[in-house]
Amino acid sequence: MSKIRFKFLKFIAGLSLALCMFHGANTFSFAAETDNINAAKLPLEGCFETHQIWSDGHHNAFTGAAFWKGKTYVVFRNAEHHVSFDGRVKILSSADGVNFTDTATISLPGKDLRDPKVVNAGKTLHLYVGAVDEKDTKRLETDAKLFTSKDGTHWKEQKVTGLVPGSWLWFVHYDGKTFYGSAYHHNDLTSQASAILYKSKNGKDWEPFFTIPVIAGNEVALDTDANGALYALVRCELPPCHPYLLTIPDLKKPGLFELRQLPFTLQGPFLKRVNGGCIVLGRRWEDNGWKNPLGAPNPQRHIEMIWLGDDRSMKQLCTLESGGDCSYTGWAPQPDGSVLISYYSGHGHQYPQANIYVAKFPKGFDQGPWRTDK
């Protein structure tokens, strides 16, 4: 992408933001919600099963999941540390959602492969991953990589085009017709991250359509609904690390959107749109006013599932079996209506060891009596 086109995109994003502010609070709000998440009652505790599916003594992290051709696929990074240049992608598969087989491994010489995401693209599986060159010691640029497979075992690299240089597709959603992705890069002057939403017809050639107006926004999880709306959960690295919920009611008019900051800390975001609201997952912690923890992984961190209703209601649903260095969930719907959620966690072990887990939620778990819209 040329620098002139990139500057034009930034201008369009600024114009969109100004238009939304002009339309008033009904379409745009930076104010944090005043509601508090009720941590005393956890409606989904005890209604799901958790299985450890991978442990080899290394740092296994950053998962993605998909159901394709009768099997559940879970992908993740396998390396010595959370940040190291030996990252490779492991691909596991399972016919029953409990017993997983080591199906394939993808690695590139001199590259750290990070944040893999696997997508059911119909006839093929798509695996998106970021690649950091070992010479880039400051990790300022990440290349976008795409591997495709017709059997889940053999993978072929494809060329990715249309992204801002130095960025990669951190999250990809396919609605059966169009691929939607989020990517972020670091500003040359401020070193702060900037996130952009893209779309593609084939999952390889991308075009930007929305620049997210969040300073220091990086990882963005997204989903769409049958009415043509897009929902996204935006990670923000500015303390106290409260994420933003982005809603674009009509993807044909991305200049009209709602953006509101949520009143809790969350990292490693995931979002799934269901009828009446969104289910979000991520790493949360409490440390005297939501301060941004620095240094070693905080043992108080854990993965939580939270309900965000269209009526602005919020409810903490459950805490996954997790702790320390954890998060980065994947979502794989099963034929019987249940859902397998993949994640990684370092609980019960000395850093840098972290293992891969799946939690199985029953059919209809998102339609419980705790919903205020019932």
Secondary structure by P-SEA (a helix, b strand, c coil): ccaaaaaaaaaaaaaaaaaaaaaccccccccccccccccccccccccbbbbbcccccccccbbbbbbcccbbbbbbbbcccccccbbbbbbbbbccccccccccccccccccccbbbbbccccbbbbbbbbbbcccccccbbbbbbbbbccccbbbbbbbccccccccccbbbbcccbbbbbbbbbbccccbbbbbbbbbccccbbbbcccccccccccccccccccbbbbbbbbbccccbbbbbbbcccccccccbbbbbccccccbbbbbbcccbbbbbbbbbbccccccccccccccbbbbbbbbcccccccccccccccccccbbbbbbccccbbbbbbcccccccccccccbbbbbccccccccccccc
